[in-house]
Amino acid sequence: MSNIFASIGIDPGIIIILLMIITIVLIGMVVYLYKVIKRLEAKYHLFMKGEDGRSLEKGFMRKVILFCYHNALIIPQLLNF
């Protein structure tokens, strides 16, 4: 195996060190993404807690109507809600 690296001109120790660094970086990324997913799951469960889809839709429509009202946007379709 070292004959292959010798023909290329690369020390096998450097390859091992680079692979260790890449492994540590990848483990760090996995831990970071695990934390992000846990936060998103917590937000999702809080969002879905005790509400049905119909009341969520009405709540969103109310927020959109209030946003449009406060920003002087008049959208006739929203006023028919």
N, CA and C of each residue as an Amber inpcrd file, in Angstrom:
protein
   243
   0.8190000  -1.1860000   0.0000000   0.0000000   0.0000000   0.0000000
   0.8650000   1.2530000   0.0000000   1.9540000   1.2380000   0.7650000
   2.8130000   2.4150000   0.8100000   3.5220000   2.6360000  -0.5260000
   3.6290000   1.5690000  -1.3600000   4.2180000   1.7550000  -2.6900000
   3.3410000   2.6700000  -3.5390000   2.0300000   2.5910000  -3.3480000
   1.1200000   3.4600000  -4.1050000   1.3350000   4.9080000  -3.6830000
   1.3840000   5.1420000  -2.3610000   1.5920000   6.4990000  -1.8800000
   2.9790000   7.0090000  -2.2290000   3.9650000   6.1270000  -2.2040000
   5.3240000   6.5410000  -2.5520000   5.4070000   6.9430000  -4.0200000
   4.6880000   6.2230000  -4.8760000   4.7210000   6.5750000  -6.2980000
   4.0180000   7.9140000  -6.5490000   3.0210000   8.2320000  -5.7340000
   2.3400000   9.5240000  -5.8690000   3.1590000  10.6150000  -5.1920000
   3.8680000  10.2600000  -4.1520000   4.6770000  11.2300000  -3.4270000
   3.9780000  11.7740000  -2.1920000   3.0490000  10.9860000  -1.6450000
   2.3050000  11.4170000  -0.4630000   2.6670000  10.4990000   0.7000000
   2.9160000  11.1070000   1.8620000   3.2160000  10.3420000   3.0660000
   1.9170000   9.7530000   3.6170000   1.8840000   8.4500000   3.9360000
   0.6700000   7.8340000   4.4680000   0.2000000   8.4710000   5.7870000
   1.1060000   9.0150000   6.5610000   0.7390000   9.6770000   7.8120000
  -0.1340000  10.9010000   7.5610000   0.1600000  11.6300000   6.4930000
  -0.6420000  12.8040000   6.1470000  -2.0610000  12.3900000   5.7680000
  -2.1760000  11.2940000   5.0190000  -3.4980000  10.7930000   4.6370000
  -4.3000000  10.4240000   5.8820000  -3.6780000   9.7610000   6.8360000
  -4.3640000   9.3590000   8.0640000  -4.7990000  10.5900000   8.8590000
  -3.9410000  11.5750000   8.9680000  -4.2910000  12.7990000   9.6980000
  -5.4510000  13.5240000   9.0120000  -5.4110000  13.6290000   7.6810000
  -6.5100000  14.2660000   6.9520000  -7.8260000  13.5150000   7.1530000
  -7.7790000  12.1950000   7.1280000  -8.9900000  11.4040000   7.3520000
  -9.5300000  11.5890000   8.7680000  -8.6460000  11.7230000   9.7480000
  -9.0910000  11.9680000  11.1200000  -9.7550000  13.3420000  11.2360000
  -9.1820000  14.3380000  10.5870000  -9.7640000  15.6860000  10.6210000
 -11.1350000  15.6880000   9.9570000 -11.2390000  15.0320000   8.8080000
 -12.5320000  14.9530000   8.1190000 -13.5600000  14.2360000   8.9880000
 -13.1550000  13.1720000   9.6700000 -14.0670000  12.4330000  10.5510000
 -14.5470000  13.3130000  11.6960000 -13.6590000  14.0740000  12.2950000
 -14.0440000  14.9540000  13.4110000 -15.0070000  16.0430000  12.9250000
 -14.7420000  16.6070000  11.7540000 -15.6370000  17.6290000  11.1990000
 -17.0170000  17.0340000  10.9270000 -17.0600000  15.8440000  10.3610000
 -18.3440000  15.2050000  10.0670000 -19.1130000  14.8680000  11.3410000
 -18.4340000  14.4220000  12.3760000 -19.1040000  14.1520000  13.6550000
 -19.6720000  15.4480000  14.2230000 -18.9250000  16.5350000  14.1270000
 -19.4200000  17.8310000  14.5790000 -20.6590000  18.2630000  13.8050000
 -20.6730000  18.0300000  12.5070000 -21.8340000  18.3820000  11.7020000
 -23.0520000  17.5440000  12.0800000 -22.8430000  16.2700000  12.3720000
 -23.9510000  15.4020000  12.7820000 -24.5460000  15.9010000  14.0940000
 -23.7140000  16.2650000  15.0410000 -24.2030000  16.7660000  16.3280000
 -24.9700000  18.0680000  16.1300000 -24.4410000  18.9670000  15.3190000
 -25.1140000  20.2350000  15.0520000 -26.4800000  20.0090000  14.4010000
 -26.5290000  19.1500000  13.3870000 -27.7930000  18.8940000  12.7030000
 -28.7900000  18.1850000  13.6050000 -28.3070000  17.3430000  14.5110000
 -29.1860000  16.6910000  15.4750000 -29.8570000  17.7340000  16.3670000
 -29.0840000  18.7240000  16.8140000 -29.6550000  19.7950000  17.6360000
 -30.6790000  20.6030000  16.8500000 -30.3930000  20.9000000  15.5920000
 -31.3200000  21.6620000  14.7600000 -32.6300000  20.8940000  14.5890000
 -32.5380000  19.5900000  14.3420000 -33.7350000  18.7770000  14.1670000
 -34.5450000  18.7320000  15.4510000 -33.9010000  18.6130000  16.5870000
 -34.6150000  18.5990000  17.8620000 -35.3590000  19.9110000  18.0900000
 -34.7220000  21.0410000  17.7550000 -35.3930000  22.3350000  17.8950000
 -36.6010000  22.4300000  16.9730000 -36.4460000  21.9690000  15.7330000
 -37.5570000  22.0080000  14.7930000 -38.6950000  21.0920000  15.2330000
 -38.3620000  19.9250000  15.7830000 -39.3960000  19.0250000  16.2880000
 -40.1500000  19.6620000  17.4480000 -39.4400000  20.3370000  18.3210000
 -40.0920000  20.9970000  19.4520000 -41.0370000  22.0880000  18.9550000
 -40.6030000  22.8700000  17.9750000 -41.4670000  23.9070000  17.4130000
 -42.6710000  23.2900000  16.7140000 -42.4570000  22.1890000  16.0150000
 -43.5500000  21.5160000  15.3150000 -44.5880000  20.9990000  16.3050000
 -44.1350000  20.3530000  17.3620000 -45.0720000  19.8200000  18.3560000
 -45.8230000  20.9420000  19.0610000 -45.1620000  22.0400000  19.3230000
 -45.8310000  23.1800000  19.9250000 -46.8670000  23.7610000  18.9630000
 -46.5310000  23.8030000  17.6960000 -47.4350000  24.3260000  16.6820000
 -48.6800000  23.4510000  16.5290000 -48.4950000  22.1340000  16.5560000
 -49.6040000  21.2100000  16.3310000 -50.3650000  20.8570000  17.6030000
 -49.9470000  21.3640000  18.7110000 -50.5350000  20.9860000  19.9880000
 -51.9640000  21.5170000  20.1290000 -52.9110000  20.6120000  20.2230000
 -54.2800000  20.9610000  20.5500000 -55.0530000  21.7560000  19.5230000
 -54.5730000  21.8950000  18.3300000 -55.2740000  22.6640000  17.3050000
 -55.6240000  21.7440000  16.1510000 -56.7920000  21.9600000  15.5750000
 -57.1050000  21.2400000  14.3510000 -56.7910000  22.1330000  13.1540000
 -56.7690000  21.5550000  11.9940000 -56.3610000  22.2970000  10.8040000
 -57.2630000  23.4760000  10.4850000 -58.5550000  23.3440000  10.7220000
 -59.4890000  24.4140000  10.3840000 -59.2310000  25.6600000  11.2310000
 -59.0420000  25.4890000  12.5190000 -58.8020000  26.6520000  13.3660000
 -57.4330000  27.2750000  13.0690000 -56.4640000  26.4640000  12.6850000
 -55.1640000  27.0120000  12.2820000 -55.3160000  27.8690000  11.0360000
 -56.1190000  27.3930000  10.0890000 -56.3180000  28.1550000   8.8620000
 -57.0050000  29.4840000   9.1670000 -58.0000000  29.4700000  10.0350000
 -58.6710000  30.7200000  10.3960000 -57.7080000  31.6710000  11.1080000
 -56.8820000  31.1220000  11.9740000 -55.8950000  31.9600000  12.6570000
 -54.9210000  32.6000000  11.6960000 -54.4700000  31.8350000  10.6980000
 -53.5680000  32.3900000   9.6940000 -54.2630000  33.4680000   8.8720000
 -55.5120000  33.2240000   8.5090000 -56.2460000  34.2140000   7.7210000
 -56.4290000  35.4980000   8.5130000 -56.7100000  35.3890000   9.7860000
 -56.8470000  36.5850000  10.6220000 -55.5360000  37.3740000  10.6630000
 -54.4300000  36.6530000  10.7820000 -53.1390000  37.3340000  10.8120000
 -52.8430000  38.0160000   9.4790000 -53.1860000  37.3640000   8.3790000
 -52.9680000  37.9650000   7.0630000 -53.8350000  39.2070000   6.9000000
 -55.1040000  39.1170000   7.3320000 -56.0000000  40.2650000   7.2190000
 -55.4920000  41.4240000   8.0720000 -55.0550000  41.1280000   9.2890000
 -54.5160000  42.1950000  10.1410000 -53.2590000  42.8080000   9.5450000
 -52.4070000  41.9750000   8.9700000 -51.2010000  42.4780000   8.3220000
 -51.5680000  43.4140000   7.1720000 -52.5160000  42.9790000   6.3420000
 -52.9260000  43.8020000   5.2110000 -53.5590000  45.0980000   5.6940000
 -54.3510000  45.0240000   6.7540000 -55.0150000  46.2150000   7.2820000
 -53.9940000  47.2150000   7.8210000 -53.0050000  46.7060000   8.5660000
 -52.0090000  47.5960000   9.1560000 -51.0680000  48.1920000   8.1130000
 -50.9070000  47.4970000   7.0100000 -50.0170000  47.9990000   5.9620000
 -50.7810000  48.6280000   4.8110000 -52.0600000  48.9280000   5.0350000
 -52.9130000  49.5990000   4.0500000 -53.0070000  48.8330000   2.7410000
 -53.0020000  47.5180000   2.8300000 -53.1900000  46.6790000   1.6520000
 -54.6310000  46.2030000   1.6490000 -55.3330000  46.4790000   0.6060000
 -56.7270000  46.0550000   0.5240000 -56.8260000  44.9680000  -0.5270000
 -57.1690000  43.7980000  -0.0650000 -57.3280000  42.6650000  -0.9470000
 -58.7720000  42.1850000  -0.8050000 -59.6100000  42.3850000  -1.8100000
 -61.0390000  42.0710000  -1.6820000 -61.3080000  40.6090000  -1.3160000
 -60.5080000  39.6780000  -1.7850000 -60.7520000  38.2670000  -1.4930000
 -60.6140000  37.9980000  -0.0010000 -59.7280000  38.6850000   0.6600000
 -59.5160000  38.4510000   2.0900000 -60.6570000  39.0530000   2.9190000
 -61.2750000  40.1000000   2.4270000 -62.3410000  40.7410000   3.1750000
 -63.6070000  39.8870000   3.1930000 -63.7430000  38.9450000   2.2760000
 -64.9020000  38.0690000   2.2290000 -64.7850000  36.8970000   3.1900000
 -63.7280000  36.7980000   3.9170000 -63.5110000  35.6960000   4.8560000
 -64.4820000  35.8400000   5.9750000
